[in-house]
Amino acid sequence: MRVEVSGLTKSFGAVRAVSDLGFTVEPGSVTGFLGPNGAGKTTTLRMLLGLVRPDSGTATFDGVPYAALPAPVHTVGAVLETAFHPARSGLNHLRVYCRAAGLPQERADAVLAQVGLTDAGGRRAGGYSLGMRQRLALATALLGNPAVLVLDEPANGLDPEGIQWLRGFLRYLAHEEGRTVLVSSHLLSEVEQTVDRVVIVGAGRLVREGSMDQLRSGAEGAGTVLVRSPQAARLAELLRAEGVQVSAGEDGGLTVHGRSSADVGARAFAAGVELHELRPHSSGLEEIYFQLTAGQEQYAAPAAGEGTR
């Protein structure tokens, strides 16, 4: 199921939280939804789920807004907050949601097993760790076996083992089961290992959208080669004599612009220059993110509890 946001705009008084925002989330993939605090991510997700009314624009699931979905629990599962009755067990929490949604009680046991909480299902949710509460929230989102998952900071509070589990779980849901997964997160290194596509927003507007390869190809520093050599000065002189742009790094290495690793290696070999390192520059998501969001104006938080995170 395809998620499409088009021309989405929302203001809270004088604060423009989201401005003419548009992007798509494709089925069978995990899409990361990134941006600084105050960029409008949570407001966008709330509009997508019908919790906030946009001033203009649309947010749809295969062309249908959330409020018009014939069976929303079977279409979209969402985790925006982790709120539970502290005295209720994890299993009973899920059974309450099953009754409310008209789902068989067996779904509660099934999703507990999916998120690895079977042994903790009889314990009170008030005694759960933050990571366990995150898993319980994810189990709640999965009750209706939805085609789409919308998750706001699902890795918050998870230990390294839990984060690794979540990464594999989300990729399985998308790649093996064909679900559409949209994940908002601040853990950029983890997002890079999890997602197939990225949507980056800043100051309520779309900054960049695309696959990781597309983001890397358009990043500052793309198309450069990093070189380390005990004869770096000589290599730089040879390359500059041929009109190649070369810059020296603080660590004594060289950055060669507009040439491939094979080309630089061949030129060094022909000149008898010893190389200790030769590799193309590959921008990580964190580097790309800060390049794209540098200087983005952030909005003040609106009144009445409506966040623009």
Backbone bond lengths (Angstrom), bond angles and torsions (degrees), N, CA, C in turn:
res aa  C-N    CA-C-N  psi(-1)  N-CA   C-N-CA  omega(-1)  CA-C   N-CA-C  phi
1 M - - - 1.460 - - 1.524 109.30 -
2 R 1.323 116.29 129.44 1.468 121.69 -175.84 1.529 110.23 -90.86
3 V 1.315 115.96 132.07 1.457 122.05 174.68 1.525 107.90 -101.31
4 E 1.325 116.31 130.76 1.467 119.59 -178.87 1.515 110.55 -133.56
5 V 1.319 115.06 126.86 1.461 122.74 174.47 1.520 106.97 -109.98
6 S 1.328 117.50 128.67 1.462 121.08 -175.23 1.524 110.85 -138.81
7 G 1.331 116.38 119.34 1.457 121.89 175.02 1.512 114.58 60.36
8 L 1.338 117.06 27.60 1.463 121.12 -173.62 1.536 110.12 -70.80
9 T 1.320 115.49 128.07 1.460 121.52 -178.24 1.524 109.16 -139.25
10 K 1.343 115.94 136.84 1.458 120.36 178.61 1.526 110.39 -150.67
11 S 1.331 115.06 130.02 1.462 121.33 174.98 1.518 109.26 -121.16
12 F 1.326 115.17 146.52 1.455 121.95 172.51 1.528 106.09 -116.60
13 G 1.323 116.83 97.95 1.450 119.75 -173.25 1.521 109.80 64.65
14 A 1.325 115.48 -124.97 1.466 120.09 -179.82 1.521 112.69 -85.61
15 V 1.324 117.55 -2.81 1.463 121.56 -176.60 1.520 110.22 -94.13
16 R 1.321 117.52 118.54 1.461 122.20 175.10 1.533 107.40 -89.36
17 A 1.319 115.36 105.01 1.463 120.66 -175.74 1.520 112.21 -81.89
18 V 1.341 116.63 -41.84 1.463 122.62 -179.48 1.521 107.50 -135.00
19 S 1.326 116.23 134.65 1.458 119.76 -173.78 1.521 111.68 -131.76
20 D 1.317 116.84 109.10 1.466 123.61 174.51 1.527 111.59 48.71
21 L 1.310 116.09 47.36 1.461 121.36 -175.18 1.528 110.83 -85.69
22 G 1.314 115.92 135.95 1.452 120.60 177.20 1.515 111.63 -145.49
23 F 1.340 116.73 135.67 1.457 122.43 175.11 1.525 108.26 -166.42
24 T 1.323 116.20 169.01 1.457 121.03 178.24 1.519 110.05 -126.69
25 V 1.320 115.50 152.82 1.459 122.70 174.78 1.521 106.20 -125.09
26 E 1.327 116.53 118.00 1.450 121.32 -172.19 1.529 111.93 -90.41
27 P 1.333 116.91 147.06 1.470 119.85 175.51 1.520 111.48 -67.42
28 G 1.327 115.86 153.61 1.456 120.84 179.44 1.508 113.96 74.97
29 S 1.332 116.87 17.67 1.467 120.07 -178.90 1.524 109.95 -145.21
30 V 1.341 114.67 158.69 1.464 121.90 173.35 1.522 107.40 -103.99
31 T 1.315 116.76 122.32 1.466 121.82 -179.09 1.516 109.29 -111.83
32 G 1.328 116.39 126.99 1.456 121.72 176.49 1.518 110.46 -87.42
33 F 1.323 117.20 134.22 1.464 123.48 179.48 1.518 107.16 -112.56
34 L 1.321 116.72 105.65 1.462 122.04 -168.29 1.519 111.90 -121.87
35 G 1.321 114.81 154.26 1.452 121.07 175.48 1.517 109.50 167.93
36 P 1.337 117.17 158.12 1.465 120.37 179.17 1.525 111.15 -64.24
37 N 1.330 116.51 164.97 1.457 120.07 172.28 1.526 109.23 -57.62
38 G 1.317 116.57 136.05 1.453 120.36 -178.64 1.511 113.85 86.16
39 A 1.348 117.57 7.23 1.460 120.42 -178.17 1.514 113.07 -82.49
40 G 1.331 117.93 -9.51 1.457 121.41 178.98 1.512 114.94 98.39
41 K 1.333 117.85 14.26 1.471 119.98 -176.27 1.531 111.94 -65.09
42 T 1.336 116.89 -51.85 1.453 119.59 -176.71 1.522 111.12 -66.65
43 T 1.323 117.72 -38.15 1.459 120.35 176.23 1.521 110.39 -60.68
44 T 1.328 117.33 -40.14 1.465 121.23 177.81 1.522 110.68 -62.95
45 L 1.329 116.96 -46.15 1.457 120.08 179.75 1.525 110.95 -62.94
46 R 1.318 117.69 -38.19 1.460 120.80 179.13 1.529 111.17 -67.47
47 M 1.321 117.22 -35.59 1.467 119.39 175.06 1.519 110.66 -68.55
48 L 1.314 116.86 -38.81 1.465 121.28 178.29 1.527 110.79 -59.14
49 L 1.343 115.94 -36.81 1.465 121.45 -176.29 1.527 112.93 -94.60
50 G 1.324 116.94 10.29 1.459 120.01 176.13 1.506 114.75 74.82
51 L 1.315 118.49 14.17 1.463 121.85 -179.23 1.524 112.38 -88.18
52 V 1.318 116.95 -20.33 1.459 123.27 176.06 1.530 107.19 -132.01
53 R 1.324 116.98 134.37 1.459 120.73 -179.62 1.530 109.88 -86.38
54 P 1.328 118.97 123.75 1.464 120.27 178.77 1.521 111.47 -71.25
55 D 1.332 115.87 152.90 1.458 119.75 173.63 1.525 110.23 -71.69
56 S 1.322 115.80 -34.74 1.461 121.50 176.75 1.519 108.55 -159.65
57 G 1.336 115.63 165.92 1.452 120.65 179.99 1.514 111.93 90.88
58 T 1.331 115.12 176.96 1.468 120.59 -176.47 1.520 110.89 -136.38
59 A 1.329 114.37 155.72 1.467 122.61 172.84 1.522 105.59 -138.68
60 T 1.331 117.17 116.08 1.461 119.94 -169.47 1.520 113.10 -135.03
61 F 1.332 114.38 160.59 1.460 124.03 175.14 1.524 106.92 -116.24
62 D 1.324 116.15 107.72 1.470 120.95 -172.43 1.519 110.58 50.74
63 G 1.325 115.09 42.72 1.458 120.88 176.33 1.502 116.00 84.66
64 V 1.346 118.39 -0.72 1.463 121.71 -176.81 1.527 109.94 -114.00
65 P 1.333 118.94 126.52 1.472 119.74 175.94 1.513 110.84 -67.20
66 Y 1.323 115.92 156.13 1.465 120.61 -175.67 1.529 112.04 -54.27
67 A 1.325 117.23 -43.95 1.463 120.92 -175.87 1.521 112.55 -63.49
68 A 1.331 117.91 -21.05 1.463 121.34 -178.11 1.524 112.93 -101.32
69 L 1.333 117.94 2.49 1.467 119.93 179.78 1.529 109.73 -65.97
70 P 1.319 118.50 133.09 1.466 120.26 -179.08 1.523 113.35 -68.53
71 A 1.333 117.41 -30.19 1.467 121.29 179.86 1.527 108.53 -141.64
72 P 1.341 117.69 74.79 1.468 120.30 -173.34 1.520 114.30 -58.90
73 V 1.342 118.30 -35.91 1.459 120.24 -177.78 1.526 111.43 -65.18
74 H 1.327 116.68 -27.32 1.459 120.94 178.46 1.529 111.84 -90.60
75 T 1.324 116.38 -7.78 1.463 120.98 -176.96 1.516 112.10 -102.74
76 V 1.327 116.98 -45.92 1.469 121.51 -173.70 1.522 109.96 -131.53
77 G 1.328 115.98 129.75 1.455 122.56 170.09 1.513 107.95 -115.15
78 A 1.323 117.08 132.08 1.468 119.56 -173.45 1.514 111.72 -133.11
79 V 1.324 114.90 147.00 1.465 122.52 171.91 1.520 107.23 -130.42
80 L 1.332 116.54 103.08 1.463 121.43 175.02 1.520 110.83 -107.16
81 E 1.319 117.35 -30.07 1.456 122.74 178.80 1.521 108.77 -142.58
82 T 1.312 116.50 159.47 1.469 121.15 177.53 1.533 107.90 -115.73
83 A 1.336 116.10 89.42 1.475 121.27 -178.65 1.517 109.15 -121.10
84 F 1.347 116.23 126.22 1.453 121.64 -179.46 1.523 109.31 -138.87
85 H 1.326 114.66 154.20 1.460 118.79 171.87 1.536 106.28 -72.44
86 P 1.322 117.92 120.97 1.475 119.72 -172.53 1.526 114.07 -63.91
87 A 1.340 117.55 -25.18 1.464 119.73 -176.99 1.532 112.48 -89.88
88 R 1.321 116.17 -6.97 1.468 119.87 -177.45 1.523 109.14 -93.87
89 S 1.314 116.98 139.34 1.468 119.73 178.64 1.519 110.01 -70.41
90 G 1.329 115.40 160.99 1.455 119.45 178.26 1.518 111.86 -58.64
91 L 1.339 116.71 -41.24 1.458 120.66 -179.85 1.526 111.13 -65.76
92 N 1.338 117.62 -43.74 1.457 120.13 179.99 1.533 111.47 -67.12
93 H 1.323 116.34 -34.91 1.472 119.86 175.13 1.521 109.87 -56.47
94 L 1.315 116.44 -46.64 1.464 120.44 -178.79 1.520 111.55 -68.86
95 R 1.341 117.28 -35.73 1.466 120.13 179.16 1.533 111.35 -65.70
96 V 1.329 117.00 -35.48 1.463 120.51 176.32 1.530 109.61 -60.71
97 Y 1.321 116.14 -44.36 1.464 119.90 179.20 1.525 110.84 -66.73
98 C 1.310 117.23 -35.66 1.464 120.15 176.61 1.525 111.17 -61.01
99 R 1.335 116.48 -45.12 1.458 120.11 179.19 1.522 110.90 -62.87
100 A 1.324 116.33 -43.22 1.463 120.20 -178.59 1.526 111.94 -63.88
101 A 1.333 116.11 -33.85 1.468 120.49 -176.87 1.517 113.19 -94.96
102 G 1.317 117.31 -1.09 1.453 120.15 -178.99 1.514 113.16 71.62
103 L 1.318 116.57 31.44 1.463 121.98 -179.33 1.526 109.83 -100.49
104 P 1.326 118.48 151.45 1.468 120.49 176.47 1.522 111.11 -64.21
105 Q 1.324 115.57 144.12 1.462 120.68 -177.88 1.529 112.37 -60.28
106 E 1.319 116.80 -24.82 1.464 120.82 -179.24 1.538 112.17 -63.14
107 R 1.333 116.52 -22.59 1.465 119.01 179.29 1.523 110.94 -63.26
108 A 1.325 117.48 -31.08 1.468 120.53 179.49 1.520 110.55 -61.49
109 D 1.323 116.97 -46.31 1.462 120.64 178.96 1.525 111.00 -66.00
110 A 1.341 116.17 -37.92 1.462 120.46 -177.03 1.534 111.79 -65.02
111 V 1.347 117.07 -45.04 1.463 118.78 -177.53 1.531 111.33 -75.19
112 L 1.345 117.40 -29.55 1.462 118.82 173.51 1.522 110.46 -59.60
113 A 1.333 115.64 -42.04 1.461 119.78 178.28 1.523 110.52 -65.94
114 Q 1.339 117.22 -38.61 1.462 120.62 -179.69 1.517 112.32 -58.72
115 V 1.332 116.79 -39.23 1.465 120.28 -176.30 1.518 112.61 -97.54
116 G 1.327 117.96 7.80 1.456 121.18 174.61 1.509 115.36 75.56
117 L 1.339 117.43 30.75 1.469 120.59 -178.72 1.530 113.07 -115.64
118 T 1.308 117.87 16.39 1.466 119.80 -177.61 1.524 111.88 -54.99
119 D 1.320 117.54 -46.56 1.468 121.16 -177.35 1.524 112.59 -67.52
120 A 1.334 117.16 -23.02 1.469 120.95 -178.31 1.519 112.03 -100.35
121 G 1.327 117.49 2.26 1.457 120.36 -174.49 1.516 114.29 -61.72
122 G 1.323 118.25 -30.22 1.453 120.94 -179.00 1.511 114.21 -85.81
123 R 1.318 117.16 -5.83 1.466 120.64 -179.88 1.524 111.74 -84.34
124 R 1.332 116.94 153.68 1.457 120.64 178.21 1.524 110.28 -67.50
125 A 1.331 116.22 137.02 1.464 121.11 -178.74 1.524 111.72 -64.00
126 G 1.348 116.49 -25.17 1.462 119.44 178.55 1.510 112.76 -64.71
127 G 1.340 117.60 -19.83 1.460 121.13 178.39 1.508 113.68 -96.83
128 Y 1.320 116.93 2.60 1.463 120.25 179.50 1.529 110.82 -73.45
129 S 1.316 115.47 147.68 1.459 120.26 170.64 1.523 108.50 -71.66
130 L 1.345 116.68 168.38 1.465 120.47 178.60 1.524 110.75 -59.59
131 G 1.326 116.04 -41.05 1.459 119.39 179.65 1.521 112.02 -64.31
132 M 1.331 117.38 -38.69 1.466 120.68 177.98 1.525 110.80 -67.48
133 R 1.328 116.22 -36.84 1.476 119.04 177.50 1.531 110.24 -65.44
134 Q 1.324 116.52 -35.35 1.468 119.31 176.96 1.532 110.22 -64.36
135 R 1.314 116.67 -40.75 1.468 119.87 178.77 1.528 110.96 -65.99
136 L 1.336 116.39 -39.16 1.462 119.87 178.79 1.529 110.61 -65.52
137 A 1.327 116.58 -38.66 1.469 119.94 176.81 1.525 110.26 -63.00
138 L 1.329 116.98 -41.07 1.457 120.53 178.22 1.532 110.55 -65.33
139 A 1.327 116.79 -38.97 1.464 120.37 176.74 1.525 110.41 -61.37
140 T 1.333 117.57 -39.93 1.464 121.58 178.15 1.524 110.51 -61.63
141 A 1.324 116.62 -41.68 1.463 120.89 179.72 1.526 112.06 -65.18
142 L 1.329 116.67 -26.92 1.459 121.00 -176.43 1.525 114.15 -88.72
143 L 1.330 118.21 -4.22 1.460 121.32 -173.25 1.530 112.74 -55.09
144 G 1.319 117.12 -42.90 1.456 120.17 -177.63 1.512 114.20 -86.57
145 N 1.353 116.58 10.21 1.464 121.31 -177.90 1.527 110.88 51.29
146 P 1.337 117.29 53.54 1.467 121.10 -170.65 1.526 113.57 -73.52
147 A 1.327 114.63 155.65 1.466 120.84 176.96 1.518 111.49 -78.75
148 V 1.344 116.75 -22.46 1.465 122.14 -176.50 1.526 109.41 -125.60
149 L 1.321 116.28 137.16 1.460 122.01 172.78 1.525 109.14 -120.09
150 V 1.324 116.10 130.18 1.461 122.75 177.19 1.515 106.98 -120.28
151 L 1.328 116.90 112.26 1.459 121.62 -170.37 1.525 110.65 -125.18
152 D 1.322 116.45 124.48 1.461 122.43 178.89 1.528 108.88 -102.98
153 E 1.308 117.19 110.09 1.464 124.00 179.32 1.531 112.58 54.37
154 P 1.328 119.02 54.65 1.471 119.93 -176.67 1.516 114.23 -70.29
155 A 1.344 118.30 -19.32 1.463 120.38 -178.83 1.521 112.77 -89.56
156 N 1.331 117.58 -1.76 1.458 120.93 -178.60 1.522 110.68 -61.09
157 G 1.338 116.56 122.87 1.460 121.17 177.76 1.507 114.75 89.62
158 L 1.333 118.14 -7.26 1.459 119.83 179.18 1.522 110.54 -79.49
159 D 1.337 116.53 143.09 1.458 120.16 174.46 1.530 108.48 -78.43
160 P 1.351 118.32 171.97 1.473 119.90 -177.73 1.520 113.78 -53.54
161 E 1.337 117.03 -38.62 1.464 119.41 178.70 1.529 110.69 -66.37
162 G 1.333 115.61 -40.18 1.451 120.02 178.82 1.513 112.24 -66.37
163 I 1.326 116.98 -38.54 1.462 120.98 178.29 1.524 110.44 -64.70
164 Q 1.327 115.73 -41.30 1.467 119.77 177.39 1.525 110.66 -62.97
165 W 1.326 116.00 -42.00 1.461 120.00 177.57 1.523 110.56 -61.55
166 L 1.339 117.13 -45.78 1.460 121.12 -178.25 1.521 110.71 -61.44
167 R 1.324 116.89 -41.75 1.461 120.84 179.22 1.518 111.08 -57.36
168 G 1.336 115.79 -50.20 1.458 119.63 -179.72 1.516 112.32 -66.01
169 F 1.334 116.96 -36.69 1.452 121.71 -178.33 1.520 111.37 -65.92
170 L 1.330 116.92 -46.76 1.466 120.37 -179.31 1.521 111.25 -65.27
171 R 1.330 116.17 -40.40 1.464 119.07 179.00 1.533 110.85 -67.36
172 Y 1.325 117.57 -34.43 1.463 120.30 176.07 1.528 110.04 -64.85
173 L 1.337 117.01 -45.76 1.464 120.56 -179.40 1.527 111.28 -59.31
174 A 1.323 115.65 -38.84 1.472 119.35 -178.37 1.524 111.95 -80.58
175 H 1.323 117.02 -52.97 1.467 120.61 -171.04 1.529 113.09 -77.74
176 E 1.319 117.17 -37.88 1.462 120.30 -176.25 1.527 112.63 -92.29
177 E 1.338 117.02 -34.16 1.461 119.99 -177.32 1.523 112.76 -104.51
178 G 1.338 116.73 -4.77 1.462 120.51 174.87 1.512 115.40 75.30
179 R 1.322 118.41 17.71 1.458 120.12 -178.97 1.528 111.26 -78.37
180 T 1.309 114.34 162.43 1.460 122.43 176.92 1.521 107.53 -100.60
181 V 1.330 117.41 121.04 1.467 120.99 -174.37 1.526 109.52 -123.26
182 L 1.330 116.76 121.17 1.458 123.47 176.77 1.518 107.91 -115.39
183 V 1.328 117.18 122.09 1.459 122.64 -173.41 1.523 110.25 -125.95
184 S 1.319 116.23 121.74 1.455 121.58 172.15 1.521 107.99 -95.78
185 S 1.340 117.44 131.87 1.467 119.95 -177.22 1.521 110.86 -158.23
186 H 1.350 114.39 153.87 1.461 121.23 172.27 1.527 111.73 -102.41
187 L 1.333 117.70 -6.10 1.465 121.42 -178.78 1.529 108.74 -84.85
188 L 1.337 115.92 83.24 1.464 120.38 -170.04 1.519 112.55 -64.26
189 S 1.332 117.51 -39.44 1.463 119.34 -179.25 1.518 110.53 -64.51
190 E 1.331 117.05 -35.87 1.457 120.43 178.55 1.522 110.96 -74.18
191 V 1.332 117.03 -40.01 1.458 121.11 177.65 1.527 110.29 -57.55
192 E 1.322 115.90 -41.79 1.464 120.24 -178.35 1.524 111.54 -60.08
193 Q 1.328 117.36 -33.49 1.464 121.25 -179.45 1.524 112.81 -85.05
194 T 1.319 116.75 -9.83 1.460 120.43 -173.51 1.525 113.47 -107.26
195 V 1.334 116.68 -43.06 1.463 119.61 -167.09 1.521 112.85 -87.58
196 D 1.338 114.22 158.69 1.461 122.20 172.69 1.527 110.77 -98.70
197 R 1.329 115.41 -34.60 1.456 121.33 -178.82 1.526 108.38 -132.89
198 V 1.340 114.98 161.14 1.461 120.83 -179.03 1.525 109.37 -134.54
199 V 1.323 115.35 138.06 1.467 122.49 169.70 1.527 106.09 -117.93
200 I 1.321 117.38 119.39 1.466 121.99 -179.33 1.519 108.52 -112.49
201 V 1.340 115.79 127.99 1.459 121.17 178.72 1.516 109.29 -120.26
202 G 1.315 115.30 154.01 1.458 122.03 176.33 1.510 108.69 -150.70
203 A 1.326 117.05 133.75 1.462 121.98 179.75 1.520 111.61 52.58
204 G 1.343 116.36 36.64 1.453 120.81 174.95 1.510 115.50 80.86
205 R 1.329 117.89 2.33 1.464 121.42 -178.19 1.521 110.76 -120.31
206 L 1.322 115.22 157.43 1.457 119.97 175.14 1.526 109.55 -70.32
207 V 1.340 115.64 129.09 1.462 121.38 176.51 1.525 110.30 -99.35
208 R 1.329 117.06 -46.94 1.464 120.51 178.90 1.521 109.13 -160.19
209 E 1.328 115.88 146.51 1.461 122.65 178.30 1.520 108.18 -140.19
210 G 1.334 116.82 136.78 1.452 119.24 176.66 1.514 112.07 159.33
211 S 1.330 115.51 -178.45 1.459 120.94 176.78 1.521 109.21 -73.97
212 M 1.322 116.20 166.55 1.456 119.92 178.23 1.530 110.45 -61.14
213 D 1.321 117.79 -39.86 1.467 120.35 178.87 1.522 110.87 -63.04
214 Q 1.325 117.04 -39.85 1.460 120.41 178.35 1.521 111.26 -65.06
215 L 1.328 116.89 -40.18 1.461 119.77 178.41 1.523 111.15 -65.73
216 R 1.337 116.45 -41.43 1.460 119.45 -179.54 1.520 111.67 -65.17
217 S 1.331 117.04 -39.74 1.464 120.00 -177.43 1.524 112.08 -67.12
218 G 1.342 116.12 -26.16 1.454 119.21 179.96 1.512 114.05 -98.13
219 A 1.335 116.68 2.59 1.468 119.96 -176.73 1.515 111.44 -79.74
220 E 1.317 114.67 153.44 1.462 120.62 173.52 1.526 108.87 -60.88
221 G 1.306 116.54 130.68 1.460 120.59 -178.75 1.508 112.93 98.25
222 A 1.358 117.52 -10.13 1.460 119.23 176.78 1.520 109.29 -65.23
223 G 1.322 116.94 145.96 1.459 120.69 -179.42 1.516 113.16 80.57
224 T 1.335 116.68 21.33 1.458 120.72 177.71 1.520 109.96 -118.07
225 V 1.351 114.65 159.70 1.452 121.74 -179.46 1.519 108.25 -123.81
226 L 1.332 116.08 134.61 1.456 121.57 177.63 1.515 109.31 -98.28
227 V 1.333 116.64 131.15 1.464 122.52 -174.78 1.521 109.51 -130.39
228 R 1.319 116.15 138.36 1.455 121.26 173.07 1.524 107.91 -129.44
229 S 1.335 115.67 129.85 1.469 120.88 -175.83 1.515 109.90 -154.60
230 P 1.350 117.62 144.23 1.466 119.25 173.17 1.527 111.69 -68.08
231 Q 1.328 116.02 -12.17 1.470 121.43 177.99 1.525 109.66 -115.46
232 A 1.316 115.87 41.34 1.460 121.10 -174.81 1.526 112.33 -60.39
233 A 1.331 117.24 -41.16 1.465 119.66 -177.84 1.531 110.76 -63.83
234 R 1.315 116.36 -39.93 1.468 119.91 179.75 1.528 110.96 -67.43
235 L 1.355 117.00 -41.90 1.454 120.64 179.11 1.529 110.48 -63.77
236 A 1.333 116.66 -42.49 1.456 120.17 179.16 1.522 110.89 -61.47
237 E 1.332 116.93 -40.71 1.467 120.82 179.55 1.525 111.08 -64.03
238 L 1.355 116.32 -42.02 1.468 120.19 179.93 1.533 111.20 -63.87
239 L 1.319 115.77 -43.93 1.460 119.74 -178.10 1.526 111.50 -68.21
240 R 1.324 116.92 -41.09 1.464 120.06 179.91 1.524 111.30 -65.75
241 A 1.331 116.40 -32.18 1.459 120.21 177.59 1.524 111.85 -64.24
242 E 1.342 116.18 -22.63 1.463 121.39 178.51 1.529 111.45 -97.28
243 G 1.339 116.33 9.55 1.456 120.54 176.68 1.516 114.72 84.84
244 V 1.336 116.34 13.29 1.466 120.36 179.77 1.519 109.28 -86.44
245 Q 1.330 116.67 136.51 1.465 121.27 177.80 1.521 109.53 -81.02
246 V 1.325 115.94 123.48 1.457 122.30 -178.49 1.519 108.66 -131.30
247 S 1.325 116.96 134.34 1.462 120.89 175.49 1.519 108.95 -126.07
248 A 1.326 115.41 144.57 1.462 121.20 -178.24 1.518 109.97 -96.08
249 G 1.337 115.92 137.24 1.453 121.26 177.84 1.512 111.32 -92.18
250 E 1.342 116.06 165.86 1.462 120.60 -179.82 1.517 112.27 -65.92
251 D 1.341 116.84 -22.90 1.458 120.15 -177.81 1.523 112.86 -89.91
252 G 1.336 116.70 9.22 1.455 120.46 178.94 1.510 114.26 89.21
253 G 1.334 117.49 -4.44 1.459 120.45 178.14 1.515 111.07 -83.10
254 L 1.316 114.96 173.52 1.458 121.55 179.08 1.519 109.74 -120.55
255 T 1.305 115.84 146.45 1.459 122.25 170.88 1.511 107.68 -114.37
256 V 1.327 115.85 118.52 1.460 122.04 -177.83 1.522 108.06 -104.84
257 H 1.322 116.30 125.83 1.457 121.82 -174.54 1.528 111.45 -100.74
258 G 1.336 115.60 137.58 1.461 120.64 172.82 1.510 115.50 74.96
259 R 1.317 117.90 18.86 1.464 121.16 177.90 1.525 108.98 -134.02
260 S 1.320 116.88 149.88 1.459 121.42 177.97 1.524 110.52 -82.86
261 S 1.332 116.15 164.22 1.459 120.74 176.90 1.523 110.41 -61.02
262 A 1.337 116.76 -40.91 1.460 120.65 -179.63 1.526 111.20 -62.23
263 D 1.330 116.74 -40.43 1.464 121.04 -179.35 1.523 110.88 -66.28
264 V 1.331 116.56 -45.93 1.462 120.31 179.65 1.524 110.18 -64.38
265 G 1.348 116.63 -43.16 1.459 120.06 179.62 1.513 112.28 -61.69
266 A 1.338 117.15 -41.09 1.461 121.02 179.42 1.527 111.19 -64.30
267 R 1.326 116.92 -41.76 1.467 120.84 179.53 1.524 111.19 -66.30
268 A 1.334 116.34 -39.43 1.464 119.37 178.19 1.525 110.71 -66.34
269 F 1.323 117.41 -41.82 1.465 121.65 179.40 1.525 111.14 -61.94
270 A 1.331 116.38 -44.72 1.459 120.73 -179.36 1.532 111.74 -63.05
271 A 1.333 115.98 -30.51 1.466 119.86 -179.15 1.519 112.20 -92.12
272 G 1.325 117.67 -0.06 1.455 120.57 -179.96 1.511 113.42 70.73
273 V 1.341 117.18 29.52 1.455 121.63 -179.37 1.534 109.24 -94.02
274 E 1.317 116.54 125.66 1.464 122.17 179.98 1.525 110.32 -76.04
275 L 1.321 115.85 133.08 1.460 120.67 179.11 1.524 109.97 -114.24
276 H 1.314 116.04 136.59 1.463 122.11 175.09 1.517 111.80 -103.54
277 E 1.321 116.60 -21.66 1.464 120.94 178.69 1.516 109.01 -155.44
278 L 1.330 115.14 139.02 1.461 121.13 178.40 1.524 107.30 -152.82
279 R 1.320 116.77 113.51 1.460 119.35 -178.13 1.520 110.29 -156.78
280 P 1.325 115.69 148.52 1.466 118.65 175.54 1.519 110.20 -70.43
281 H 1.308 116.38 146.63 1.460 120.62 177.29 1.518 109.12 -75.37
282 S 1.323 117.30 129.69 1.455 122.36 178.19 1.518 108.60 -124.42
283 S 1.320 116.66 112.38 1.463 121.00 -178.64 1.525 110.42 -72.22
284 G 1.318 116.69 131.41 1.453 121.06 173.30 1.519 109.80 -82.18
285 L 1.336 116.15 166.03 1.454 120.06 -178.33 1.523 111.61 -60.66
286 E 1.333 117.22 -38.57 1.462 119.41 -179.71 1.523 111.04 -61.28
287 E 1.334 117.02 -44.32 1.462 120.80 179.09 1.526 110.79 -63.28
288 I 1.332 116.19 -44.69 1.461 120.76 179.68 1.525 110.34 -63.06
289 Y 1.319 115.64 -44.13 1.464 120.96 -178.51 1.526 111.35 -57.86
290 F 1.328 116.73 -48.12 1.459 119.07 -177.90 1.525 112.24 -70.69
291 Q 1.330 117.44 -30.36 1.461 119.80 173.37 1.524 110.86 -61.71
292 L 1.331 115.64 -44.11 1.459 120.44 -173.49 1.523 113.41 -78.70
293 T 1.339 117.46 -29.83 1.460 119.86 -175.31 1.523 113.18 -102.35
294 A 1.329 117.88 0.30 1.468 120.53 -179.80 1.528 110.01 -59.29
295 G 1.321 115.87 129.27 1.458 120.44 176.61 1.510 114.84 78.87
296 Q 1.347 117.79 5.04 1.457 119.21 178.99 1.521 109.66 -68.20
297 E 1.319 115.99 127.77 1.462 120.87 177.54 1.520 109.31 -70.58
298 Q 1.300 115.51 135.07 1.462 120.11 178.31 1.520 109.66 -105.25
299 Y 1.319 115.06 149.85 1.454 120.31 -178.29 1.512 111.08 -91.35
300 A 1.322 115.22 150.67 1.461 119.48 171.91 1.515 108.78 -70.38
301 A 1.324 115.71 147.94 1.471 119.59 180.00 1.523 109.50 -65.86
302 P 1.338 118.33 133.90 1.452 121.39 179.57 1.516 112.30 -73.16
303 A 1.289 114.54 168.01 1.459 119.72 -179.74 1.519 110.83 -79.58
304 A 1.304 115.08 178.87 1.472 123.62 175.23 1.509 113.41 61.28
305 G 1.337 116.44 27.53 1.465 120.39 173.30 1.503 115.90 73.62
306 E 1.333 118.96 9.83 1.457 120.80 -179.01 1.519 108.71 -88.97
307 G 1.355 117.36 104.02 1.456 121.54 -177.83 1.501 112.53 -75.58
308 T 1.335 116.70 155.41 1.461 122.52 174.64 1.508 110.93 -121.13
309 R 1.296 116.32 26.21 1.446 120.12 -175.33 1.536 110.19 -58.81
